[in-house]
Amino acid sequence: MFPTNSLRYRVAFYYALFGAGLSILLSTGVYLTIQEIGHRLMDQILVGELFEHASEDVFVPPNIKSIRGYILSKAQTSNNIPPEIIKLQPGKYNVHIGKADYRTLVADVGDARYFMLFNSVSQHYQEAVFLNYMVYFAIFMIISSSIGGVLLAKRVTASVSRLARQVGQARPGDTELSLVELTSNDEVGELARAFDRYLSRLRKFIERENYFTADVSHELRTPLAIVLGTVEVLEQDDTLSEKQQERLARIRRAAQDMIDLTAALLLMARERQNDTEEQPCNVAEVALACIEKHRHLIGDRPIRMEVELAADPDLVVERPLLEIVIGNLIRNALFNTKSGVVTFRLEATRLVVRDTGVGMRPEELARALERYYKGASSAGAGVGLSLVKRICDRYGWRISLESQEGRGTMAEIDFSERRSTSRTFANESEVDQ
């Protein structure tokens, strides 16, 4: 039928529950009313018989099969008064005598006490038959309420279902989506109007974001391209000193990093629909390129880079985003290592970057992936690792950090669920001095 957590199910269930409760309550009320009416009719008959026979000089028991009468007085006492009633005080009772039930009236008239009994077996039988009818009626009402609840739920939730389908099929670029046309002027219509107002604001926001992204892309890339062009022209000047050439190289690397970062951030700003828009990317190739790109950070420090390629996996990922992930991990390891070893290891399902640097305190490690958080030894803006975390979340990867103060840090990225292919090298270790 439909899921138990759906609106249709809840409407049908509560409607059936209401029908069942109402039918049971009604049946119980009718049954108790009939039972009370029966008792009152028997009491009226007994009272009539009592006054009819009490007016006689000599009490003569009623000559009716269903009614029995007894008297207890000084002048006359009936024989065989049942012991179940002889000690009863004046009033009305239901008494079981032998195998039969009796509605009993005990009353004092003059100096005599009268006991009038009405055989209620037949009445109880009629009540039992009527109770069976009430049970059948309750079952019928429960089944009818259930069926009616299902049909009513389908009709009541039809507009909600149409609204849900329309919203579910909507795409970010849909500009002609109007939900009000699908509903009537009721609560669902009010909800649709609220959605329309929200969608209108969302469209304007998306439009502003698109303009902003396009403007930022153009306004950043254009001057950076000019900077790169100028650097290339200056690098051809043979009169520059070695120090000047090193400075130009730093400017060119910074400008190129800015271009790559801008492209990556623009990719992150786009909504990711599916994997068909992305091509497989060789992780080992990107890793080696990033290592060479950041090797200049070692400078004259006694740091040894070790590269271990245990596998050659391909990932369906945007190459600039993968470069940001690997580049940030390598850059952080080199920045925080004054001397020692920085190890990069690539396996079929994960990559690990380990250093023997300053490490982090436990409180720093707990917040290392937070945006804008900088540790005591960090010289950056606190964006790198948080950006890596966002990229990992985008592709379903898992990033984990382990660190001890004074003993170094290990960063691990597990992309096993996103891996497409992998090739294992015969030589698992490549060491660069």
N, C-alpha and C positions, 0 to 999 in steps of 0.2 A: 504494500500500500504506500506508505510514506514513512520517513524516519521518525523515531519517537521524540526527537528534539525539534521537529518542525512545528510551525504555527498551526497547520491543518490538523496535525495529530492532537495538539493540545486543545484546540477548539472542539474537535470531535470527542475527545476523552472527557472533557469537563461537561460538555453537553450531555453525553451519555451518563456521566456520574450524577449530574443534576436530575436527569429523568429517572434514574434508578432510585436515588434518594427520595424524590418526590413520590414515586409510585409506592415505595415501601412505607413511607410516612402516611400516605393516603390510605393504603390497604390496612395498615395497623389501626389508624383512626376509625375506619369504617367497621373493622372487626370488633374493636372495643365498644363502639357505639351499639352495634347489634347485640353484643353480649349484655351490655347494660340495659338495653330495652327489654331483652328476654327476662332478665332478673326482675325488672319492674313489673312486667306483665304477670310473672308468677307471683310476685308479692301482692299485686292487686287481686288476683284470684284467691290467694290464701286469705287476705283480709276479708273479702266478700264471704268466703265460706265460714270464716271465723264468726262474723257477726250474725250470719244466718243461723248457725247452730248454737251460738251462745244465747240467743233469744229464746231457745226452747227450755222447758222446765227440766227435761232430762236430756242430757247430751247424747245425740245419736251420731256416730261417726259418718262422715260423708260416704255416700254410696257411689264413688267414682274411682275408676281403676288407678288413675294417676295421682289421686289425693288421699291422704290418710290423716286422721285426726285423733287426738288423745286429750283427756282432761285429767287434771290432778287437783282434787279438792277434798274437803271433809265429807261432803255429801255423796260424791261420786268420783271414783277413780277408775280409769280405763285399765283393762288388762294388757299385759305384754307391752308396756311402754318401753321402747328401745333404750337401753342404758346410755347410748351415745347422746341422747337428748334430754334425759330426765333431770340432769343437773344444770341445764342451760338457763341462763338468765334471760329475761324478756329482750327480744331483739330479733334480727334476721341473720341466718347462718346458712352456709353451705356444708352439709353433713353427709359423710359417707357411711351408709348402713348396709352391711352385708356386701352385696356386689353392685349396689345401686347408689347413685348420688341423689340427694334430696335438697331442695330449697326449703328451709325450715323457718317458720314464723313462731316465735314464742311470745305470748301476750297474757297479761293478767286482766281478767274481767270479773269484777266483784271479788269474791273470795276464792275464785278458781283460776288455775293456770292452764291455758290451752296450748297444745302443740299441734300445729298444722304443717303437714309435710307435702311437698309437691315433687313428684318423681321427675327429675330433670335429665334423665338418660336420653330421652328423645330430643330435648332441647340441645344437649351437648352434641348429639349426633348431627343435628342441623347446623350447629356452629362449626363442627369439624368440616362438614361439606362446604359451608360458606368460606371457611378458611382456605380450603383447597382452591376454590375459585379465586380468592384473593391472591394466593401464591401464583396461580397461572396468569392472573392479570399483571402481577408485578414482573414476572418473567417476560411477558409480552411487551410491557412498557420498557423494560431494560433493552430488549432487542430492538424495539422500534426506535428508542432514543439513540441507540448506537448507530443504526442505519441512518436515521435522520441527522445525527451529528456529523457523520461522514459527508452526507450530501450538503448539509448546511455549511460545513467547513470548506468544502470545495467552492461553494458559491461566495462565501464571505471572504475567502482569501484569494479569490480570482484576481482582483485588482492588485493585491500585494504581490502575487506571483508574476503578473505582467510587469509590474514595476521592477521587481527583482531581476527578471530576465533582461529587461532593457538596460538596467544599470550594469548587470554582469557582462553584457555584450558591448558595452561602451568602450571606446578606445580614447587614449589621451588626445588624439587629434580630432575627435568628433566635435564639430562646432554647431551642428544642426540638431543636436539631441534635445528633445522637448518631452519631459516626463508628464507634464500636466495633461497632454492630449490623451494619455492612456488611462486616466482615472476620472472619477466623477467628483462632484463637489462635496466630499465627505472628509473623514479623518485621513484616509489614504491620499486624497487629493491635496490636503494641507501638507502632508509629508512630501508629496511630489513637488509642490511649490517650494518647499524648503530646500529640497534637493536642487531644483532649478536655480534658485538663488545662489546656492553654494557652488553649483557648476559654473554659473556666470562669473562669480568671483574667481573660481579656479582657472577658467579660461583666460581671464585678464592677467592673472598671476603668471600662468604659463607663457602668455604672450610677452609679458615683461621679462621673464627669465630668458626666453629665446632671443629677444633683442639684446639683453645684457650679455648672454653668452657669445652671440655673434660679434657684438661690439668689442668685448674683451679679447676675443680671439684675434680680431683684426688689429685692434689698437696695441696689443702686445707683440703679435708676430711681426708686424711691419717694422717697428723700431729694432727688434731683435735681429731681424734679417739684415737691416741696415748695419747694425753693429758687426754681425758676422762678415758681411761684405767688406766693411772697412778694415776689419782685422786681417782678412785674407789679402787685401791690398798692402797693408803694412808689413805682413810677413814676407812679402816679396822684396822688401827693401834690404839690400845687403849691408847697408851702413848701420843697421841696428846692432847694439851690443847684445851679448848673451843674456844679460839680466833683462833687457828690454824684450827680447824674444820670449823669455820665460813669462814675463808679465802679459804679453799678448796671448800666449798659450792659455794662461789662466782666464783671461777675458773670454777667449773663444770657448773654453770648456764651460764657463759660467753661463754664457749666452746660449750655448747648445743645451745645457741642462735646463735652462729656463724654457726653451722651446719645447723640450720633451715633457717637462712638468706641466706646461700649459696644455699640451695635447692630452696628457693623461687625465688631468683634472676635467677637461671638457668631456672626455670619455666617461668619467665617473658621474658627470652631471646628467648624462643621457640615461633614459630608462632602458634597462636590459630586458629584451623580450625573450630571446632564446639563443641557443648555441649556433644556429644556422648563420648568424651574422658574423661569427668569428671563425678564424682559420686556426688549424693546429700550429702550435709554436714550439720549437725545439728548445727545451729548458737548458740543456748543456751549452748550446750555442749562445743563448742570452747570458748565461752565467759567466762564460769565459770573456764575453765582450764587456760585461760589467766589471769583472775583476781587472781587466787591462785598463779600463777607463778610470778606475779608482786607485790604480797602483801608485800614481804620483803622490797620493796622500801619505805614503810611507816616508817619503823624504829621506833624510839621513838617519832615521831611527833604526835601531837593530830589531827589525820585525821581519819574520819569515812567513811568507804566504804559502800555505799548503792547500792544494786543490785535489780532491778525491772524487773521481767520477765513477761511481759503482754501476750506474745505469744511464741510459739516454732516453728519458721519457719525453713524450710530446703532450702538451696540454692545449685544450681549446680555450685560448685566452688572448686578450689584446696584448700584443708585444710591449707597448709602452708601459702598461700596468705591471706586467711581469718584471720589466726593467726597474720600475720604481721599488717593487718589493725586494728584489735581490740587491739592488744598489743601496737601499737604505740599510739593510742588514750588514752589508760589507762596510759601508761608510761608518756606521756606528761602531763596528768592531775595531776599525782602524783608528777612529778618533779616541777611543777609550783604552787603547793599548800603547803604552810608552815603549815597551820592549817585550819580546816574546814571540808567540806564534798565533796567527789567525788561520783557522782551518775552515775550508768550505768543502762540504761533503754532499754529493747529490746521489740519492738512491731512487729506486723505481717509484716509491710512493711518498718521498719526503726529501727535503733539503735541510741541512743543518749548518749554521755558522757559529763557530766557537772561537772565543778569544781568551787570552790569559791576561786581560787588562785589569782595570781597577774594580770591576764588578759593581754590584748595587746592594744597598741595605734592604732588608725585608720590606720596609715601608715604601721604599722607592720602587722595588720590584712589583708591589701590589698595584701601583698606579702608573706603571711604565707605559701602558697602552692608552692611557687617557689623553684626550686632546689638550694641547697646550701645557701639558705637565712636563717640567724639566727637572732632572735630578740635580744633585749638588755638583756633579762633575760635568754636566751637559753644557755644551756651548751653543746648541741649536735653539730653535724656537718651540720645540715640543710638538712638532707636527708630523715628523717622519714616521715614528712607530704607529701613531694613531691612523695615519693614512694607510700604512701597511695593513693594519687591522681592518679598515674599511674595505680594502681590496679583497682581503681574505674572506670577509663576510659576503662580499658580492659573488664570489665564486664557490662558496661553500667549503673553503679550506679552514684548517684549524691552526692557529699560531699559539705557541707556548714559549715561555721564557723561564730559564733557570739561571740563578746568579748567586754568587757569594762574594761579599765584600773582600777585595784584595786578591781574589783568586780567579776572576773572570766571569764571563757570561756565555750562555748557550741559547741561541734562538733556533727554534725548530718550526717548520711549516709542513703540515701533513695535508697533502692534496690527493689522497688515495681515491676518494670518491669522484674526483674530477679527472683522473688520469685516463687518457685515451689509448696510448701505446707506449711501449718501453723496450729498449734494447740494452742488453748487458755487455759491458766491455770485458774483454779478456784480461786486460791489465787494469785492476781496480784502483790503482794509486798513481797519481801523477804529482810530483813534488816540484814546486818552483822555488828556487832559492832567491 
